[in-house]
Amino acid sequence: MKNKGIDVSRYQGNIDWKKVKNSGIKYAILKAGYGREFSQIDANFESNYSGARAVGMPLGVYWYCYATDAEDARREAKACLNAIKGKYFDYPIYYDIEETDTFRKGKATVSAIARAFCEELEKAGYFVGIYSSKSALEAYFDDDVKSAYTVWLAHVGVDKSSYKGSYDMWQYSWEGDISGINGDVDCDYCYKDFPTIIRNAGLNGFTKAASAKKELVKETKGGVKSVKKAAENTNVKATYAKKTVTEVAKEVIQGKWGNGNERKNALSKAGYNYNEVQKKVNDLLGSGDNSTVYTVKSGDTLYDIAIKYNTTVNRIASDNGIANPNRIFVGQKLNINK
């Protein structure tokens, strides 16, 4: 198999995910952030995640490495885990290692950095991999690291990579032209059915069915890598990590699930009862004369909106399932209860 995908960050601006999907793109890897602080989450991560999920686009993420030792990498892993908490991903969580200051530390340290990050993500139940260029993979990563974790190879400007190692995804261009995205975008090919493997193993926010087979229990060697090998040979079905109907309804109000049939299909695919969610949406929006729906405009803050409607930031955040009151986006619909 060979599926075409893209990887994106804030540099691609606002993406029309419906057009992206209709263009034939099968998956997307989103930049979640970089470094050791949760505040360094990518500015467009949340909007890219909700927009892509609304059209049923399978997703993975990457976290950009600035670590110069293993302890730094563990801190970066914790920041990444905070950023992706509560979400689910059909493709791996990749550690993007390409900084010169990191490579200056030498092969042994770079390998230790990769191991430290990947081990933290694996312990948290994620299928993890490493991203780097052909030359860096050849020079700075021990063979045991490259065999323990799935590899995403960056090697652009060639029809076929000359990299001799194993890899499951290949970034072949930094200048893709994709409908729904203004400007250049990175393009990739994936050669493995990660969605089936990850869902069957109950990783990345998915949970295994109660009848999960014993083959999915971790073996003594290889950790999650062994689990995913076993998962390739079992028919265990996985389910999405479920939110409450109220939580999903609030996301619908915020515009995270699209509209019309697009919304219905996305909710059904995620395992939710469309009629139940829509009823809750109607209940929330029709809760009386003291309720209104506000569409976020450029320059808005929750503080400004709260003042305008004589309510509080905490009330708006609570009513709309907003975890970080400092993060709202243009076009987001807010249910305002006074």
C-alpha positions as CSV (number, residue, x, y, z in Angstrom):
1,M,0.0,0.0,0.0
2,K,1.0,3.6,-0.5
3,N,-1.1,6.4,0.8
4,K,-0.4,10.1,0.1
5,G,-0.5,12.4,3.1
6,I,0.7,15.9,4.2
7,D,2.3,17.3,7.3
8,V,1.3,20.8,8.4
9,S,1.8,23.5,11.0
10,R,0.9,27.1,11.6
11,Y,2.9,28.1,8.5
12,Q,0.2,26.7,6.3
13,G,-2.3,29.2,7.8
14,N,-6.0,28.4,7.8
15,I,-6.7,25.2,6.0
16,D,-9.9,24.2,4.2
17,W,-9.8,20.6,5.3
18,K,-12.8,19.6,3.2
19,K,-10.9,20.6,0.0
20,V,-7.8,18.8,1.3
21,K,-9.7,15.6,1.8
22,N,-11.5,15.9,-1.6
23,S,-8.1,16.4,-3.3
24,G,-7.2,12.8,-2.4
25,I,-5.1,13.3,0.7
26,K,-5.5,10.2,2.9
27,Y,-4.0,11.4,6.2
28,A,-2.3,14.4,7.8
29,I,0.5,14.7,10.4
30,L,0.0,17.9,12.5
31,K,2.7,19.8,14.3
32,A,1.6,19.7,18.0
33,G,4.4,21.9,19.2
34,Y,8.1,22.1,20.1
35,G,10.5,22.1,23.1
36,R,9.8,21.5,26.7
37,E,6.9,23.9,27.6
38,F,3.2,23.3,27.0
39,S,2.9,27.0,26.0
40,Q,5.0,26.1,22.9
41,I,2.0,24.3,21.4
42,D,1.7,25.1,17.6
43,A,-0.6,28.1,17.2
44,N,-2.8,26.2,14.7
45,F,-2.7,22.7,16.3
46,E,-6.2,23.0,17.9
47,S,-7.9,24.4,14.8
48,N,-6.1,21.9,12.5
49,Y,-7.2,19.0,14.7
50,S,-10.8,20.1,15.0
51,G,-11.0,21.0,11.3
52,A,-9.5,17.8,10.1
53,R,-11.6,15.6,12.5
54,A,-14.8,17.4,11.3
55,V,-14.2,15.9,7.8
56,G,-13.0,12.5,9.0
57,M,-9.3,13.0,8.1
58,P,-7.0,10.4,9.8
59,L,-4.3,12.2,11.8
60,G,-1.0,11.8,13.5
61,V,1.3,14.4,15.1
62,Y,4.9,15.5,15.5
63,W,6.7,17.3,18.2
64,Y,9.8,19.3,17.3
65,C,13.0,18.5,19.3
66,Y,15.3,21.1,20.8
67,A,16.6,18.7,23.4
68,T,20.4,18.4,23.9
69,D,20.3,15.6,26.4
70,A,17.9,12.8,27.5
71,E,16.5,14.7,30.5
72,D,15.5,17.5,28.1
73,A,13.8,15.0,25.9
74,R,11.8,13.6,28.8
75,R,10.6,17.2,29.5
76,E,9.7,17.6,25.9
77,A,7.8,14.3,26.0
78,K,5.7,15.6,28.9
79,A,4.9,18.8,27.1
80,C,3.8,16.8,24.1
81,L,1.6,14.6,26.2
82,N,-0.1,17.6,27.7
83,A,-0.7,19.0,24.2
84,I,-2.3,15.8,22.8
85,K,-4.2,14.7,26.0
86,G,-7.8,13.9,25.3
87,K,-7.3,13.5,21.5
88,Y,-7.0,10.4,19.4
89,F,-4.6,9.7,16.5
90,D,-4.7,7.1,13.7
91,Y,-1.0,7.6,12.9
92,P,2.0,7.7,15.2
93,I,3.3,10.4,17.4
94,Y,6.7,11.4,15.8
95,Y,9.7,13.1,17.4
96,D,11.1,15.5,14.9
97,I,14.9,15.6,15.4
98,E,16.7,17.9,13.0
99,E,18.4,20.7,15.0
100,T,22.2,21.2,14.5
101,D,22.7,21.9,18.2
102,T,21.2,18.5,18.9
103,F,23.4,16.7,16.3
104,R,26.5,18.4,17.7
105,K,26.1,16.3,20.8
106,G,27.0,13.2,18.8
107,K,25.5,9.9,17.9
108,A,25.3,8.4,21.4
109,T,23.5,11.5,22.8
110,V,21.2,11.9,19.9
111,S,20.2,8.2,20.2
112,A,19.6,8.7,24.0
113,I,17.4,11.7,23.3
114,A,15.3,9.7,20.8
115,R,15.0,6.8,23.3
116,A,14.0,9.0,26.2
117,F,11.2,10.8,24.4
118,C,9.9,7.6,22.8
119,E,9.9,5.7,26.0
120,E,7.9,8.4,27.8
121,L,5.3,8.4,25.0
122,E,5.1,4.5,24.9
123,K,4.6,4.4,28.7
124,A,1.6,6.7,28.2
125,G,0.1,4.3,25.5
126,Y,1.2,5.9,22.3
127,F,2.6,4.4,19.1
128,V,5.7,6.5,18.5
129,G,8.3,7.1,15.8
130,I,11.2,9.3,14.9
131,Y,11.5,11.8,12.0
132,S,14.8,12.9,10.5
133,S,16.7,13.4,7.2
134,K,18.4,10.6,5.4
135,S,21.9,11.9,6.2
136,A,21.0,12.4,9.9
137,L,19.5,8.9,10.2
138,E,22.6,7.4,8.8
139,A,25.0,9.5,11.0
140,Y,23.4,10.2,14.3
141,F,21.0,7.3,15.3
142,D,22.0,3.9,16.6
143,D,20.6,0.9,14.8
144,D,18.6,-0.3,17.8
145,V,16.7,3.1,17.9
146,K,15.9,2.9,14.2
147,S,14.7,-0.7,14.6
148,A,12.7,-0.1,17.9
149,Y,10.6,2.8,16.5
150,T,8.9,3.4,13.2
151,V,10.9,5.8,11.0
152,W,9.6,8.8,9.0
153,L,12.3,9.5,6.5
154,A,12.8,13.0,5.0
155,H,14.5,12.8,1.6
156,V,13.3,15.4,-0.9
157,G,14.1,16.0,-4.5
158,V,14.5,12.4,-5.5
159,D,12.3,9.9,-7.3
160,K,13.4,7.1,-5.0
161,S,15.3,7.4,-1.8
162,S,18.7,5.8,-1.5
163,Y,18.3,5.3,2.2
164,K,19.2,1.7,3.1
165,G,17.4,1.5,6.4
166,S,13.8,0.6,7.1
167,Y,11.1,3.3,7.1
168,D,7.3,3.3,7.0
169,M,6.8,6.9,5.8
170,W,8.7,9.1,3.4
171,Q,8.6,12.9,3.2
172,Y,9.4,13.3,-0.5
173,S,8.6,17.0,-1.1
174,W,8.5,20.4,0.7
175,E,6.8,22.1,-2.2
176,G,3.5,20.3,-2.6
177,D,0.5,22.1,-4.1
178,I,-2.7,20.9,-2.4
179,S,-6.2,22.2,-2.8
180,G,-7.4,23.9,0.4
181,I,-3.9,25.1,1.4
182,N,-2.3,28.4,0.3
183,G,1.4,28.0,-0.5
184,D,3.8,25.1,-0.3
185,V,3.1,22.1,1.9
186,D,5.1,19.0,2.8
187,C,4.0,15.8,1.1
188,D,4.5,12.2,2.3
189,Y,3.9,8.6,1.3
190,C,2.9,6.1,4.0
191,Y,3.5,2.4,3.4
192,K,1.9,0.9,6.5
193,D,-1.8,0.6,7.6
194,F,-1.2,2.5,10.8
195,P,-4.9,3.2,11.5
196,T,-5.8,-0.5,11.7
197,I,-2.7,-1.4,13.7
198,I,-3.1,1.5,16.2
199,R,-6.8,1.0,16.7
200,N,-6.5,-2.8,17.1
201,A,-3.8,-2.3,19.7
202,G,-5.8,0.3,21.6
203,L,-3.2,3.0,21.4
204,N,-3.2,6.8,20.7
205,G,-6.4,7.5,22.6
206,F,-8.3,4.4,21.2
207,T,-9.4,1.6,23.5
208,K,-9.6,-2.1,22.7
209,A,-12.9,-3.9,22.8
210,A,-13.6,-5.9,25.9
211,S,-13.0,-9.1,24.0
212,A,-9.4,-8.0,23.0
213,K,-7.2,-11.0,22.4
214,K,-4.3,-12.0,24.5
215,E,-1.9,-11.5,21.6
216,L,-2.1,-7.7,22.2
217,V,-0.5,-8.0,25.6
218,K,3.0,-6.6,25.5
219,E,5.7,-9.2,24.9
220,T,8.9,-9.3,26.9
221,K,10.9,-7.5,24.1
222,G,10.0,-4.5,22.0
223,G,7.3,-2.8,24.1
224,V,4.6,-1.1,22.0
225,K,6.5,-2.2,18.8
226,S,5.7,-5.9,19.8
227,V,2.1,-5.0,20.5
228,K,1.6,-3.5,17.0
229,K,3.1,-6.6,15.4
230,A,0.6,-8.8,17.2
231,A,-2.2,-6.4,16.3
232,E,-1.5,-6.9,12.6
233,N,-2.7,-10.5,13.0
234,T,-5.9,-10.0,15.0
235,N,-9.4,-8.9,14.2
236,V,-10.0,-7.1,17.5
237,K,-12.1,-4.0,16.9
238,A,-11.2,-0.8,18.6
239,T,-13.5,2.1,19.7
240,Y,-12.8,5.8,20.1
241,A,-12.2,7.2,23.6
242,K,-15.6,8.6,24.2
243,K,-16.6,12.0,25.5
244,T,-20.0,12.7,27.0
245,V,-22.9,13.7,24.8
246,T,-22.8,17.1,26.4
247,E,-19.1,17.5,25.7
248,V,-19.5,16.6,22.1
249,A,-22.6,18.9,21.7
250,K,-20.5,21.8,23.0
251,E,-17.9,21.0,20.4
252,V,-20.6,21.0,17.8
253,I,-21.7,24.5,18.9
254,Q,-18.0,25.6,18.6
255,G,-18.0,24.4,15.0
256,K,-15.6,21.5,15.5
257,W,-17.8,18.9,13.8
258,G,-18.8,20.7,10.6
259,N,-22.4,21.1,9.4
260,G,-25.2,19.1,7.9
261,N,-24.3,15.6,6.5
262,E,-20.6,16.4,7.1
263,R,-21.4,16.7,10.8
264,K,-23.6,13.6,10.8
265,N,-21.0,11.5,9.1
266,A,-18.2,12.7,11.3
267,L,-20.1,12.0,14.5
268,S,-21.2,8.6,13.3
269,K,-17.7,7.6,12.3
270,A,-16.4,8.6,15.7
271,G,-19.0,6.3,17.3
272,Y,-21.6,8.9,18.5
273,N,-25.3,8.9,18.1
274,Y,-26.1,11.8,15.9
275,N,-29.7,12.3,17.0
276,E,-28.6,12.3,20.7
277,V,-25.9,14.8,20.1
278,Q,-28.1,17.1,18.0
279,K,-30.9,17.0,20.7
280,K,-28.3,18.1,23.3
281,V,-27.1,20.8,20.9
282,N,-30.7,22.1,20.6
283,D,-31.2,21.9,24.4
284,L,-28.0,24.0,24.9
285,L,-28.9,26.5,22.3
286,G,-32.5,26.8,23.3
287,S,-32.0,27.1,27.1
288,G,-34.1,30.3,27.4
289,D,-34.2,34.0,26.7
290,N,-30.9,34.4,28.6
291,S,-29.0,32.3,26.0
292,T,-27.4,33.3,22.8
293,V,-24.8,32.1,20.3
294,Y,-21.8,34.3,19.5
295,T,-19.4,33.7,16.6
296,V,-15.9,34.6,17.5
297,K,-14.4,37.4,15.3
298,S,-10.8,38.5,14.7
299,G,-9.3,40.2,17.8
300,D,-11.9,38.8,20.2
301,T,-10.9,37.5,23.7
302,L,-13.1,35.7,26.1
303,Y,-12.7,38.6,28.5
304,D,-14.1,41.0,25.9
305,I,-17.0,38.7,25.1
306,A,-17.8,38.2,28.8
307,I,-18.0,41.9,29.4
308,K,-20.2,42.4,26.3
309,Y,-22.8,39.8,27.6
310,N,-22.4,40.6,31.3
311,T,-21.1,37.2,32.2
312,T,-17.7,35.7,33.2
313,V,-14.8,34.1,31.3
314,N,-15.1,31.0,33.5
315,R,-18.8,30.6,32.7
316,I,-18.2,30.9,29.0
317,A,-15.3,28.4,29.2
318,S,-17.3,25.9,31.2
319,D,-20.4,26.1,29.1
320,N,-18.4,25.5,25.9
321,G,-15.9,23.0,27.1
322,I,-12.9,25.3,26.6
323,A,-9.9,24.0,28.5
324,N,-7.7,27.0,27.8
325,P,-9.6,30.4,28.0
326,N,-6.7,32.0,26.1
327,R,-7.3,29.8,23.1
328,I,-10.3,30.7,20.9
329,F,-10.4,30.9,17.1
330,V,-12.1,33.0,14.5
331,G,-15.5,31.4,13.5
332,Q,-15.9,29.5,16.7
333,K,-19.4,29.5,18.0
334,L,-19.9,30.1,21.7
335,N,-23.0,29.4,23.7
336,I,-23.5,32.4,26.0
337,N,-25.6,31.9,29.1
338,K,-26.0,35.0,31.2
